[in-house]
Protein backbone atom coordinates (compact mmCIF):
# COMPACT_ATOMS: atom_id res chain seq x y z
CA UNK A 1 0.00 0.00 0.00
CA UNK A 2 2.62 2.52 1.03
CA UNK A 3 4.40 2.51 -2.30
CA UNK A 4 1.10 3.45 -3.93
CA UNK A 5 0.48 6.05 -1.25
CA UNK A 6 3.88 7.56 -1.90
CA UNK A 7 2.99 8.29 -5.52
CA UNK A 8 -0.56 9.13 -4.55
CA UNK A 9 0.18 11.74 -1.93
CA UNK A 10 3.16 13.35 -3.62
CA UNK A 11 0.70 14.55 -6.26
CA UNK A 12 -2.10 15.14 -3.76
CA UNK A 13 -2.30 18.92 -3.78
CA UNK A 14 -2.85 19.07 -7.53
CA UNK A 15 -5.25 16.16 -7.42
CA UNK A 16 -7.23 17.77 -4.60
CA UNK A 17 -7.61 20.94 -6.66
CA UNK A 18 -8.93 18.98 -9.62
CA UNK A 19 -11.28 17.03 -7.40
CA UNK A 20 -12.69 20.26 -6.02
CA UNK A 21 -13.55 21.35 -9.58
CA UNK A 22 -15.18 18.06 -10.55
CA UNK A 23 -18.79 18.12 -11.67
CA UNK A 24 -21.55 16.43 -9.71
CA UNK A 25 -21.90 13.85 -12.49
CA UNK A 26 -18.25 12.79 -12.16
CA UNK A 27 -18.65 12.50 -8.39
CA UNK A 28 -21.68 10.26 -8.90
CA UNK A 29 -19.74 8.16 -11.40
CA UNK A 30 -16.99 7.77 -8.81
CA UNK A 31 -19.49 6.50 -6.27
CA UNK A 32 -21.08 4.12 -8.77
CA UNK A 33 -17.73 2.38 -9.20
CA UNK A 34 -17.54 1.52 -5.49
CA UNK A 35 -20.31 -1.10 -5.11
CA UNK A 36 -18.69 -2.60 -1.99
CA UNK A 37 -18.27 0.70 -0.18
CA UNK A 38 -19.51 -0.63 3.16
CA UNK A 39 -16.92 -3.41 3.18
CA UNK A 40 -14.21 -1.11 1.85
CA UNK A 41 -14.79 1.44 4.59
CA UNK A 42 -14.40 -1.27 7.23
CA UNK A 43 -11.12 -2.39 5.66
CA UNK A 44 -10.00 1.23 5.48
CA UNK A 45 -10.71 1.57 9.21
CA UNK A 46 -8.59 -1.53 9.88
CA UNK A 47 -5.80 0.03 7.83
CA UNK A 48 -6.06 3.29 9.78
CA UNK A 49 -5.75 1.40 13.07
CA UNK A 50 -2.69 -0.52 11.88
CA UNK A 51 -1.16 2.70 10.65
CA UNK A 52 -1.79 4.58 13.90
CA UNK A 53 -0.39 1.90 16.21
CA UNK A 54 2.31 0.28 14.06
CA UNK A 55 3.37 1.88 10.80
CA UNK A 56 3.34 5.57 11.75
CA UNK A 57 5.36 5.12 14.99
CA UNK A 58 7.93 2.98 13.15
CA UNK A 59 8.10 5.55 10.33
CA UNK A 60 8.69 8.36 12.82
CA UNK A 61 11.51 6.38 14.38
CA UNK A 62 12.99 5.78 10.93
CA UNK A 63 13.33 9.54 10.48
CA UNK A 64 16.14 9.50 13.05
CA UNK A 65 18.25 7.66 10.46
CA UNK A 66 20.43 10.27 8.66
CA UNK A 67 18.89 11.49 5.41
CA UNK A 68 21.84 10.39 3.20
CA UNK A 69 21.42 6.85 4.51
CA UNK A 70 17.67 6.94 3.91
CA UNK A 71 18.28 8.31 0.42
CA UNK A 72 20.66 5.48 -0.45
CA UNK A 73 18.20 2.95 0.92
CA UNK A 74 15.44 4.42 -1.25
CA UNK A 75 17.73 4.22 -4.29
CA UNK A 76 18.42 0.57 -3.46
CA UNK A 77 14.70 -0.26 -3.21
CA UNK A 78 13.99 1.56 -6.47
CA UNK A 79 16.71 -0.41 -8.22
CA UNK A 80 15.34 -3.71 -6.93
CA UNK A 81 11.98 -3.12 -8.60
CA UNK A 82 13.55 -2.20 -11.97
CA UNK A 83 13.24 -5.73 -13.48
CA UNK A 84 9.47 -5.58 -12.94
CA UNK A 85 9.31 -2.20 -14.67
CA UNK A 86 11.48 -3.49 -17.52
CA UNK A 87 9.24 -6.52 -18.09
CA UNK A 88 6.13 -4.36 -18.24
CA UNK A 89 7.77 -1.79 -20.52
CA UNK A 90 8.37 -4.68 -22.95
CA UNK A 91 4.85 -6.08 -22.52
CA UNK A 92 3.46 -2.65 -23.41
CA UNK A 93 5.70 -2.30 -26.45
CA UNK A 94 7.37 0.77 -24.93
CA UNK A 95 10.82 0.05 -26.34
CA UNK A 96 12.30 3.49 -25.65
CA UNK A 97 11.19 3.37 -22.02
CA UNK A 98 12.43 -0.24 -21.76
CA UNK A 99 15.82 0.89 -23.01
CA UNK A 100 15.94 3.62 -20.39
CA UNK A 101 14.98 1.16 -17.65
CA UNK A 102 17.62 -1.36 -18.78
CA UNK A 103 20.32 1.31 -18.89
CA UNK A 104 19.33 2.58 -15.44
CA UNK A 105 19.37 -0.94 -14.01
CA UNK A 106 22.80 -1.76 -15.41
CA UNK A 107 24.39 1.58 -14.56
CA UNK A 108 23.01 1.87 -11.04
CA UNK A 109 23.78 -1.77 -10.24
CA UNK A 110 27.40 -1.58 -11.42
CA UNK A 111 28.47 2.04 -10.94
CA UNK A 112 25.94 2.80 -8.22
CA UNK A 113 27.15 -0.06 -6.01
CA UNK A 114 24.11 -2.27 -6.27
CA UNK A 115 21.72 0.65 -6.50
CA UNK A 116 22.78 2.54 -3.39
CA UNK A 117 23.53 5.51 -5.63
CA UNK A 118 21.69 6.81 -8.70
CA UNK A 119 24.23 7.93 -11.32
CA UNK A 120 21.66 7.20 -14.05
CA UNK A 121 19.51 10.16 -13.03
CA UNK A 122 22.53 12.46 -13.20
CA UNK A 123 22.95 11.36 -16.82
CA UNK A 124 19.36 12.27 -17.64
CA UNK A 125 17.92 8.75 -17.51
CA UNK A 126 14.70 9.47 -15.67
CA UNK A 127 13.16 6.78 -13.52
CA UNK A 128 9.61 5.50 -13.97
CA UNK A 129 7.64 2.52 -12.71
CA UNK A 130 5.34 0.13 -14.54
CA UNK A 131 3.34 -2.82 -13.24
CA UNK A 132 1.20 -5.51 -14.81
CA UNK A 133 -2.00 -3.78 -13.75
CA UNK A 134 -0.95 -0.86 -15.94
CA UNK A 135 -0.04 -3.28 -18.72
CA UNK A 136 -3.50 -4.84 -18.61
CA UNK A 137 -5.04 -1.37 -18.71
CA UNK A 138 -3.13 -0.52 -21.91
CA UNK A 139 -4.78 -3.57 -23.50
CA UNK A 140 -8.22 -2.36 -22.51
CA UNK A 141 -8.83 -4.48 -19.40
CA UNK A 142 -11.24 -2.66 -17.09
CA UNK A 143 -10.21 -2.20 -13.44
CA UNK A 144 -13.34 -3.79 -12.00
CA UNK A 145 -14.99 -2.67 -8.76
CA UNK A 146 -13.03 -0.62 -6.28
CA UNK A 147 -11.64 -2.71 -3.42
CA UNK A 148 -9.62 -1.70 -0.38
CA UNK A 149 -7.28 -4.31 1.12
CA UNK A 150 -5.43 -3.57 4.39
CA UNK A 151 -1.67 -3.14 3.84
CA UNK A 152 -2.20 -3.20 0.07
CA UNK A 153 -4.47 -0.20 -0.19
CA UNK A 154 -6.79 0.40 -3.16
CA UNK A 155 -6.75 -2.87 -5.10
CA UNK A 156 -9.39 -3.35 -7.80
CA UNK A 157 -9.28 -6.86 -9.31
CA UNK A 158 -7.17 -5.89 -12.33
CA UNK A 159 -4.46 -4.31 -10.18
CA UNK A 160 -4.64 -7.02 -7.52
CA UNK A 161 -4.06 -9.70 -10.17
CA UNK A 162 -1.30 -7.60 -11.73
CA UNK A 163 0.39 -7.17 -8.36
CA UNK A 164 0.55 -10.94 -7.95
CA UNK A 165 1.76 -11.47 -11.52
CA UNK A 166 4.61 -9.00 -11.02
CA UNK A 167 6.05 -11.29 -8.35
CA UNK A 168 7.16 -13.61 -11.15
CA UNK A 169 9.47 -10.92 -12.54
CA UNK A 170 10.74 -9.68 -9.19
CA UNK A 171 14.20 -11.14 -8.45
CA UNK A 172 13.58 -10.68 -4.73
CA UNK A 173 10.92 -13.41 -5.02
CA UNK A 174 13.61 -16.01 -5.52
CA UNK A 175 16.06 -14.91 -2.82
CA UNK A 176 14.44 -16.46 0.23
CA UNK A 177 13.52 -20.02 1.15
CA UNK A 178 10.08 -19.47 -0.36
CA UNK A 179 8.41 -17.02 -2.75
CA UNK A 180 6.88 -14.94 0.05
CA UNK A 181 9.72 -14.08 2.43
CA UNK A 182 11.74 -11.78 0.16
CA UNK A 183 8.86 -9.77 -1.33
CA UNK A 184 7.13 -9.34 2.03
CA UNK A 185 10.33 -8.09 3.65
CA UNK A 186 11.02 -5.68 0.78
CA UNK A 187 7.39 -4.55 0.75
CA UNK A 188 7.49 -3.86 4.50
CA UNK A 189 10.73 -1.87 4.30
CA UNK A 190 9.41 0.02 1.29
CA UNK A 191 6.24 0.87 3.20
CA UNK A 192 8.12 2.23 6.20
CA UNK A 193 10.30 4.41 3.97
CA UNK A 194 7.33 5.70 1.98
CA UNK A 195 5.31 6.43 5.14
CA UNK A 196 8.23 8.35 6.67
CA UNK A 197 8.66 10.38 3.49
CA UNK A 198 5.01 11.42 3.42
CA UNK A 199 4.15 11.84 7.11
CA UNK A 200 3.29 15.52 6.86
CA UNK A 201 1.44 15.29 3.56
CA UNK A 202 -0.78 12.40 4.65
CA UNK A 203 -1.60 14.08 7.97
CA UNK A 204 -2.52 17.32 6.20
CA UNK A 205 -4.83 15.56 3.74
CA UNK A 206 -6.54 13.71 6.56
CA UNK A 207 -7.04 16.93 8.54
CA UNK A 208 -8.44 18.80 5.54
CA UNK A 209 -10.71 16.00 4.28
CA UNK A 210 -14.39 15.91 5.13
CA UNK A 211 -14.34 12.21 4.21
CA UNK A 212 -10.81 10.80 4.26
CA UNK A 213 -11.89 7.50 2.69
CA UNK A 214 -13.57 9.23 -0.26
CA UNK A 215 -10.55 11.51 -0.71
CA UNK A 216 -8.14 8.57 -0.84
CA UNK A 217 -10.41 6.79 -3.33
CA UNK A 218 -10.57 9.82 -5.60
CA UNK A 219 -6.85 10.55 -5.41
CA UNK A 220 -6.00 6.93 -6.09
CA UNK A 221 -8.11 6.88 -9.25
CA UNK A 222 -6.68 10.13 -10.57
CA UNK A 223 -3.13 9.04 -9.84
CA UNK A 224 -3.71 5.58 -11.32
CA UNK A 225 -5.08 7.06 -14.54
CA UNK A 226 -1.99 9.27 -14.75
CA UNK A 227 0.30 6.26 -14.27
CA UNK A 228 -1.49 4.27 -16.97
CA UNK A 229 -1.17 7.19 -19.40
CA UNK A 230 2.50 7.68 -18.50
CA UNK A 231 1.75 11.06 -16.98
CA UNK A 232 -0.10 12.37 -20.05
CA UNK A 233 -3.29 14.16 -19.03
CA UNK A 234 -6.48 12.98 -20.69
CA UNK A 235 -8.15 16.24 -21.72
CA UNK A 236 -11.57 14.58 -21.69
CA UNK A 237 -11.21 14.12 -17.93
CA UNK A 238 -10.62 17.80 -17.20
CA UNK A 239 -13.45 20.05 -15.97
CA UNK A 240 -15.46 21.92 -18.58
CA UNK A 241 -13.73 25.34 -18.61
CA UNK A 242 -16.75 27.05 -20.20
CA UNK A 243 -18.97 25.67 -17.48
CA UNK A 244 -16.56 26.91 -14.82
CA UNK A 245 -16.56 30.35 -16.45
CA UNK A 246 -20.36 30.38 -16.27
CA UNK A 247 -20.13 29.84 -12.51
CA UNK A 248 -18.21 33.09 -12.21
CA UNK A 249 -21.35 34.95 -13.30
CA UNK A 250 -23.19 33.96 -10.13
C-alpha positions as CSV (number, residue, x, y, z in Angstrom):
1,X,0.0,0.0,0.0
2,X,2.6,2.5,1.0
3,X,4.4,2.5,-2.3
4,X,1.1,3.5,-3.9
5,X,0.5,6.0,-1.3
6,X,3.9,7.6,-1.9
7,X,3.0,8.3,-5.5
8,X,-0.6,9.1,-4.5
9,X,0.2,11.7,-1.9
10,X,3.2,13.4,-3.6
11,X,0.7,14.5,-6.3
12,X,-2.1,15.1,-3.8
13,X,-2.3,18.9,-3.8
14,X,-2.9,19.1,-7.5
15,X,-5.3,16.2,-7.4
16,X,-7.2,17.8,-4.6
17,X,-7.6,20.9,-6.7
18,X,-8.9,19.0,-9.6
19,X,-11.3,17.0,-7.4
20,X,-12.7,20.3,-6.0
21,X,-13.6,21.4,-9.6
22,X,-15.2,18.1,-10.5
23,X,-18.8,18.1,-11.7
24,X,-21.6,16.4,-9.7
25,X,-21.9,13.8,-12.5
26,X,-18.3,12.8,-12.2
27,X,-18.7,12.5,-8.4
28,X,-21.7,10.3,-8.9
29,X,-19.7,8.2,-11.4
30,X,-17.0,7.8,-8.8
31,X,-19.5,6.5,-6.3
32,X,-21.1,4.1,-8.8
33,X,-17.7,2.4,-9.2
34,X,-17.5,1.5,-5.5
35,X,-20.3,-1.1,-5.1
36,X,-18.7,-2.6,-2.0
37,X,-18.3,0.7,-0.2
38,X,-19.5,-0.6,3.2
39,X,-16.9,-3.4,3.2
40,X,-14.2,-1.1,1.8
41,X,-14.8,1.4,4.6
42,X,-14.4,-1.3,7.2
43,X,-11.1,-2.4,5.7
44,X,-10.0,1.2,5.5
45,X,-10.7,1.6,9.2
46,X,-8.6,-1.5,9.9
47,X,-5.8,0.0,7.8
48,X,-6.1,3.3,9.8
49,X,-5.8,1.4,13.1
50,X,-2.7,-0.5,11.9
51,X,-1.2,2.7,10.7
52,X,-1.8,4.6,13.9
53,X,-0.4,1.9,16.2
54,X,2.3,0.3,14.1
55,X,3.4,1.9,10.8
56,X,3.3,5.6,11.7
57,X,5.4,5.1,15.0
58,X,7.9,3.0,13.1
59,X,8.1,5.5,10.3
60,X,8.7,8.4,12.8
61,X,11.5,6.4,14.4
62,X,13.0,5.8,10.9
63,X,13.3,9.5,10.5
64,X,16.1,9.5,13.0
65,X,18.2,7.7,10.5
66,X,20.4,10.3,8.7
67,X,18.9,11.5,5.4
68,X,21.8,10.4,3.2
69,X,21.4,6.8,4.5
70,X,17.7,6.9,3.9
71,X,18.3,8.3,0.4
72,X,20.7,5.5,-0.5
73,X,18.2,2.9,0.9
74,X,15.4,4.4,-1.3
75,X,17.7,4.2,-4.3
76,X,18.4,0.6,-3.5
77,X,14.7,-0.3,-3.2
78,X,14.0,1.6,-6.5
79,X,16.7,-0.4,-8.2
80,X,15.3,-3.7,-6.9
81,X,12.0,-3.1,-8.6
82,X,13.6,-2.2,-12.0
83,X,13.2,-5.7,-13.5
84,X,9.5,-5.6,-12.9
85,X,9.3,-2.2,-14.7
86,X,11.5,-3.5,-17.5
87,X,9.2,-6.5,-18.1
88,X,6.1,-4.4,-18.2
89,X,7.8,-1.8,-20.5
90,X,8.4,-4.7,-22.9
91,X,4.9,-6.1,-22.5
92,X,3.5,-2.7,-23.4
93,X,5.7,-2.3,-26.5
94,X,7.4,0.8,-24.9
95,X,10.8,0.0,-26.3
96,X,12.3,3.5,-25.7
97,X,11.2,3.4,-22.0
98,X,12.4,-0.2,-21.8
99,X,15.8,0.9,-23.0
100,X,15.9,3.6,-20.4
101,X,15.0,1.2,-17.6
102,X,17.6,-1.4,-18.8
103,X,20.3,1.3,-18.9
104,X,19.3,2.6,-15.4
105,X,19.4,-0.9,-14.0
106,X,22.8,-1.8,-15.4
107,X,24.4,1.6,-14.6
108,X,23.0,1.9,-11.0
109,X,23.8,-1.8,-10.2
110,X,27.4,-1.6,-11.4
111,X,28.5,2.0,-10.9
112,X,25.9,2.8,-8.2
113,X,27.1,-0.1,-6.0
114,X,24.1,-2.3,-6.3
115,X,21.7,0.6,-6.5
116,X,22.8,2.5,-3.4
117,X,23.5,5.5,-5.6
118,X,21.7,6.8,-8.7
119,X,24.2,7.9,-11.3
120,X,21.7,7.2,-14.1
121,X,19.5,10.2,-13.0
122,X,22.5,12.5,-13.2
123,X,23.0,11.4,-16.8
124,X,19.4,12.3,-17.6
125,X,17.9,8.7,-17.5
126,X,14.7,9.5,-15.7
127,X,13.2,6.8,-13.5
128,X,9.6,5.5,-14.0
129,X,7.6,2.5,-12.7
130,X,5.3,0.1,-14.5
131,X,3.3,-2.8,-13.2
132,X,1.2,-5.5,-14.8
133,X,-2.0,-3.8,-13.7
134,X,-0.9,-0.9,-15.9
135,X,0.0,-3.3,-18.7
136,X,-3.5,-4.8,-18.6
137,X,-5.0,-1.4,-18.7
138,X,-3.1,-0.5,-21.9
139,X,-4.8,-3.6,-23.5
140,X,-8.2,-2.4,-22.5
141,X,-8.8,-4.5,-19.4
142,X,-11.2,-2.7,-17.1
143,X,-10.2,-2.2,-13.4
144,X,-13.3,-3.8,-12.0
145,X,-15.0,-2.7,-8.8
146,X,-13.0,-0.6,-6.3
147,X,-11.6,-2.7,-3.4
148,X,-9.6,-1.7,-0.4
149,X,-7.3,-4.3,1.1
150,X,-5.4,-3.6,4.4
151,X,-1.7,-3.1,3.8
152,X,-2.2,-3.2,0.1
153,X,-4.5,-0.2,-0.2
154,X,-6.8,0.4,-3.2
155,X,-6.8,-2.9,-5.1
156,X,-9.4,-3.4,-7.8
157,X,-9.3,-6.9,-9.3
158,X,-7.2,-5.9,-12.3
159,X,-4.5,-4.3,-10.2
160,X,-4.6,-7.0,-7.5
161,X,-4.1,-9.7,-10.2
162,X,-1.3,-7.6,-11.7
163,X,0.4,-7.2,-8.4
164,X,0.6,-10.9,-8.0
165,X,1.8,-11.5,-11.5
166,X,4.6,-9.0,-11.0
167,X,6.1,-11.3,-8.3
168,X,7.2,-13.6,-11.2
169,X,9.5,-10.9,-12.5
170,X,10.7,-9.7,-9.2
171,X,14.2,-11.1,-8.5
172,X,13.6,-10.7,-4.7
173,X,10.9,-13.4,-5.0
174,X,13.6,-16.0,-5.5
175,X,16.1,-14.9,-2.8
176,X,14.4,-16.5,0.2
177,X,13.5,-20.0,1.1
178,X,10.1,-19.5,-0.4
179,X,8.4,-17.0,-2.8
180,X,6.9,-14.9,0.0
181,X,9.7,-14.1,2.4
182,X,11.7,-11.8,0.2
183,X,8.9,-9.8,-1.3
184,X,7.1,-9.3,2.0
185,X,10.3,-8.1,3.6
186,X,11.0,-5.7,0.8
187,X,7.4,-4.5,0.8
188,X,7.5,-3.9,4.5
189,X,10.7,-1.9,4.3
190,X,9.4,0.0,1.3
191,X,6.2,0.9,3.2
192,X,8.1,2.2,6.2
193,X,10.3,4.4,4.0
194,X,7.3,5.7,2.0
195,X,5.3,6.4,5.1
196,X,8.2,8.3,6.7
197,X,8.7,10.4,3.5
198,X,5.0,11.4,3.4
199,X,4.2,11.8,7.1
200,X,3.3,15.5,6.9
201,X,1.4,15.3,3.6
202,X,-0.8,12.4,4.7
203,X,-1.6,14.1,8.0
204,X,-2.5,17.3,6.2
205,X,-4.8,15.6,3.7
206,X,-6.5,13.7,6.6
207,X,-7.0,16.9,8.5
208,X,-8.4,18.8,5.5
209,X,-10.7,16.0,4.3
210,X,-14.4,15.9,5.1
211,X,-14.3,12.2,4.2
212,X,-10.8,10.8,4.3
213,X,-11.9,7.5,2.7
214,X,-13.6,9.2,-0.3
215,X,-10.5,11.5,-0.7
216,X,-8.1,8.6,-0.8
217,X,-10.4,6.8,-3.3
218,X,-10.6,9.8,-5.6
219,X,-6.8,10.6,-5.4
220,X,-6.0,6.9,-6.1
221,X,-8.1,6.9,-9.3
222,X,-6.7,10.1,-10.6
223,X,-3.1,9.0,-9.8
224,X,-3.7,5.6,-11.3
225,X,-5.1,7.1,-14.5
226,X,-2.0,9.3,-14.8
227,X,0.3,6.3,-14.3
228,X,-1.5,4.3,-17.0
229,X,-1.2,7.2,-19.4
230,X,2.5,7.7,-18.5
231,X,1.7,11.1,-17.0
232,X,-0.1,12.4,-20.0
233,X,-3.3,14.2,-19.0
234,X,-6.5,13.0,-20.7
235,X,-8.2,16.2,-21.7
236,X,-11.6,14.6,-21.7
237,X,-11.2,14.1,-17.9
238,X,-10.6,17.8,-17.2
239,X,-13.4,20.0,-16.0
240,X,-15.5,21.9,-18.6
241,X,-13.7,25.3,-18.6
242,X,-16.8,27.0,-20.2
243,X,-19.0,25.7,-17.5
244,X,-16.6,26.9,-14.8
245,X,-16.6,30.3,-16.4
246,X,-20.4,30.4,-16.3
247,X,-20.1,29.8,-12.5
248,X,-18.2,33.1,-12.2
249,X,-21.3,34.9,-13.3
250,X,-23.2,34.0,-10.1
